[in-house]
Amino acid sequence: MSNKRDYYEILGIDKNASAAEIKKAYRKMAVKYHPDKNPDNQEAEQKFKEAAEAYEVLSNPDKKAKYDRFGHSAFDGAGGFGGGGMDMDDIFSQFGDIFGSGGFGGFGGFGGGQSRRQARGGNLRIRVKLNLEDVANGIEKKIKVSRKKQATDTTYKTCSTCKGTGQVTRVTNTILGQMQTATTCSACQGSGKTIDKKGKGTDAYGLKMEEETVSIKIPAGVEDGMQMKVSGKGNEAPGGIAGDLIVLIEVDEKTGELQRDGENLHYDLYINFSEAALGISKEITTVSGKVRIKIEPGVQSGKILRLRGKGLPRLNAYGSGDLLVHVNVWTPQELNKEQRQFFEKNMEDSNMQPNPQKSDKSFFEKVKDMFS
């Protein structure tokens, strides 16, 4: 049994639709999912092909009758478009005239449009490294980029092959009559222009590699692996539009004493026995500067202090994460004679014995709270 979608469902019509209604429905779907309107969109391309296949069957009275009676099984193994073999060239060749001179408003591919598809330069990719302070505050980076640009001493003339349209039109005979299609001109790559005089030090397209300083504004809250696009800062194209500069963000997730965990930050604070017993005020580093925190007397190792809003900002959202300060009581590894005598004397003292309270959270509970 075929797993194809119903042709009537694809075009959004019922089985009693007239030939005019079928054609109108197909035209609507093809305009919506045309590849020129949805560049690099595989889902749109698939829907475009589905609509063309459905129209190829339903617009033919004999095929429509077979489909109404037997469904997709009527064409299983039959080959051709009804058998699922349709590609872009088939579609443009068979159904280009459906859109006429005003149909697509100049989208390339179908015949009849008067405007040409502009040539487009290639994209460039760079990496930008950030620390946590950059992520917290956002930053503007000025990066030197080598990109191909049109040389001022290169001149162009109208392409003699396509007469400046960027497209070459051809007429083919099909089962539906004569069909007119347009393809990108191979002589000028769709730009409508060819080189008249090539500038000094340029390539075959009259372009010259130049270094340019590009300003990139990076918002606060970005994460490692994210990409940004700077429009028009890729390579240029003769008589066309420039490509884009794709910026890959690399973040050093550990900067100084701070460690990133999403929008939260972690800080390991070490104190000694005396400080833990007596309490103390400590200055710690945050992404927005130094702050002083108070350690209460009798603090236990593993205690987590949460400083709300002292983490990293949320990208495209309000508020910031938290800074989690992990208190670690440092055990001395070597003791002098007096220190050893002090601890030996107090080792059996009841006040020095562990006495966890019910309110004291276990390690598991602390970890759970940390991620909640």
Backbone hydrogen bonds, N-H to C=O, Kabsch-Sander energy under -0.5 kcal/mol:
donor,donor_aa,acceptor,acceptor_aa,energy
10,I,6,D,-2.3
11,L,7,Y,-1.8
12,G,8,Y,-1.0
13,I,8,Y,-2.3
17,A,14,D,-1.6
22,I,18,S,-2.4
23,K,19,A,-2.3
24,K,20,A,-2.4
25,A,21,E,-2.4
26,Y,22,I,-2.4
27,R,23,K,-2.4
28,K,24,K,-2.0
29,M,25,A,-2.0
30,A,26,Y,-2.9
31,V,27,R,-2.2
32,K,28,K,-1.8
33,Y,29,M,-2.2
34,H,30,A,-0.6
34,H,31,V,-0.6
37,K,34,H,-1.1
38,N,34,H,-1.2
41,N,38,N,-1.4
42,Q,40,D,-0.7
45,E,41,N,-2.1
46,Q,42,Q,-2.2
47,K,43,E,-2.0
48,F,44,A,-2.2
49,K,45,E,-2.1
50,E,46,Q,-2.4
51,A,47,K,-2.3
52,A,48,F,-1.8
53,E,49,K,-2.4
54,A,50,E,-2.5
55,Y,51,A,-2.4
56,E,52,A,-2.3
57,V,53,E,-1.3
58,L,54,A,-2.7
59,S,55,Y,-2.3
60,N,57,V,-1.1
64,K,60,N,-3.0
65,A,61,P,-2.1
66,K,62,D,-2.0
67,Y,63,K,-2.7
68,D,64,K,-2.9
69,R,65,A,-1.3
70,F,66,K,-3.2
71,G,67,Y,-2.4
73,S,70,F,-0.9
74,A,71,G,-1.6
75,F,72,H,-1.9
76,D,73,S,-0.6
78,A,75,F,-2.3
79,G,75,F,-0.5
83,G,79,G,-0.7
83,G,80,G,-0.6
84,G,81,F,-2.2
85,G,80,G,-2.0
91,I,87,D,-2.1
92,F,88,M,-2.8
93,S,89,D,-2.3
94,Q,90,D,-2.7
95,F,91,I,-2.7
96,G,92,F,-0.9
98,I,95,F,-1.3
99,F,96,G,-1.1
103,G,99,F,-1.1
104,F,100,G,-0.5
107,F,104,F,-0.7
110,F,108,G,-0.7
111,G,180,Q,-0.7
113,G,110,F,-0.7
121,G,241,I,-2.7
124,L,244,D,-2.5
126,I,246,I,-2.3
128,V,248,L,-2.5
130,L,250,E,-2.9
135,V,131,N,-1.9
136,A,132,L,-2.3
137,N,133,E,-1.8
138,G,134,D,-2.2
139,I,218,I,-2.3
141,K,139,I,-0.6
141,K,216,I,-2.9
143,I,141,K,-0.7
143,I,214,V,-2.8
145,V,143,I,-0.5
145,V,212,E,-3.3
147,R,145,V,-0.7
147,R,210,E,-2.7
149,K,208,K,-2.5
151,A,206,G,-1.7
154,T,151,A,-1.5
155,T,197,K,-2.3
157,K,194,T,-2.9
159,C,192,G,-2.2
163,K,159,C,-1.1
164,G,159,C,-0.6
165,T,162,C,-1.5
168,V,183,T,-3.1
170,R,181,T,-2.8
172,T,179,M,-2.7
174,T,172,T,-0.5
174,T,177,G,-2.1
177,G,174,T,-1.7
179,M,172,T,-3.2
181,T,170,R,-2.6
181,T,179,M,-0.5
182,A,109,G,-1.0
183,T,168,V,-2.3
185,C,166,G,-2.2
189,Q,185,C,-1.0
190,G,185,C,-0.8
191,S,188,C,-1.6
194,T,157,K,-2.7
196,D,155,T,-2.8
197,K,155,T,-1.8
202,T,199,G,-1.3
203,D,207,L,-2.4
206,G,203,D,-1.9
208,K,149,K,-3.1
210,E,147,R,-2.5
212,E,145,V,-2.9
214,V,143,I,-3.4
214,V,212,E,-0.6
216,I,141,K,-3.4
216,I,214,V,-0.5
217,K,215,S,-0.5
218,I,139,I,-3.3
218,I,216,I,-0.7
221,G,135,V,-2.5
222,V,219,P,-0.9
225,G,249,I,-2.9
226,M,223,E,-1.9
228,M,247,V,-2.5
230,V,245,L,-2.9
231,S,229,K,-0.7
233,K,230,V,-1.3
234,G,243,G,-2.5
235,N,122,G,-2.3
236,E,148,K,-3.1
240,G,237,A,-1.9
241,I,119,A,-2.5
243,G,235,N,-2.8
245,L,230,V,-2.4
246,I,124,L,-3.7
246,I,244,D,-0.6
247,V,228,M,-3.3
247,V,245,L,-0.6
248,L,126,I,-3.0
248,L,246,I,-0.6
249,I,226,M,-3.2
249,I,247,V,-0.5
250,E,128,V,-2.8
252,D,130,L,-2.8
253,E,251,V,-1.1
255,T,258,L,-1.6
256,G,254,K,-0.5
258,L,255,T,-2.0
259,Q,266,H,-1.9
260,R,253,E,-2.8
261,D,264,N,-2.7
264,N,261,D,-1.9
265,L,322,D,-2.6
266,H,259,Q,-2.4
267,Y,324,L,-2.5
268,D,257,E,-0.6
269,L,267,Y,-0.7
269,L,326,H,-3.0
270,Y,268,D,-0.5
271,I,328,N,-2.5
273,F,330,W,-0.5
276,A,272,N,-2.4
277,A,273,F,-2.4
278,L,274,S,-2.7
279,G,275,E,-2.2
280,I,295,I,-1.6
282,K,293,I,-2.8
284,I,282,K,-0.5
284,I,291,V,-3.0
286,T,289,G,-1.8
289,G,286,T,-1.3
291,V,284,I,-2.4
293,I,282,K,-3.2
295,I,280,I,-3.5
296,E,294,K,-0.6
298,G,276,A,-2.1
299,V,276,A,-1.1
299,V,296,E,-1.1
302,G,327,V,-3.6
303,K,300,Q,-1.8
305,L,303,K,-0.5
305,L,325,V,-2.9
306,R,304,I,-0.5
307,L,305,L,-0.6
307,L,323,L,-3.2
308,R,306,R,-0.9
310,K,307,L,-1.5
311,G,321,G,-2.5
312,L,263,E,-2.7
314,R,319,G,-2.1
315,L,221,G,-0.5
317,A,314,R,-1.6
321,G,263,E,-0.6
321,G,312,L,-2.5
323,L,307,L,-2.3
324,L,265,L,-3.3
324,L,322,D,-0.6
325,V,305,L,-3.5
325,V,323,L,-0.7
326,H,267,Y,-3.2
326,H,324,L,-0.7
327,V,303,K,-3.3
327,V,325,V,-0.7
328,N,269,L,-3.1
328,N,326,H,-0.5
329,V,327,V,-0.5
330,W,271,I,-3.7
330,W,328,N,-0.7
340,R,336,N,-2.4
341,Q,337,K,-2.3
342,F,338,E,-2.0
343,F,339,Q,-2.2
344,E,340,R,-2.5
345,K,341,Q,-2.2
346,N,342,F,-1.6
347,M,343,F,-0.7
349,D,346,N,-1.0
352,M,349,D,-1.7
353,Q,350,S,-1.0
360,D,357,Q,-1.3
366,K,362,S,-2.3
367,V,363,F,-2.3
368,K,364,F,-2.3
369,D,365,E,-2.6
370,M,366,K,-2.0
371,F,367,V,-1.2
372,S,369,D,-1.0
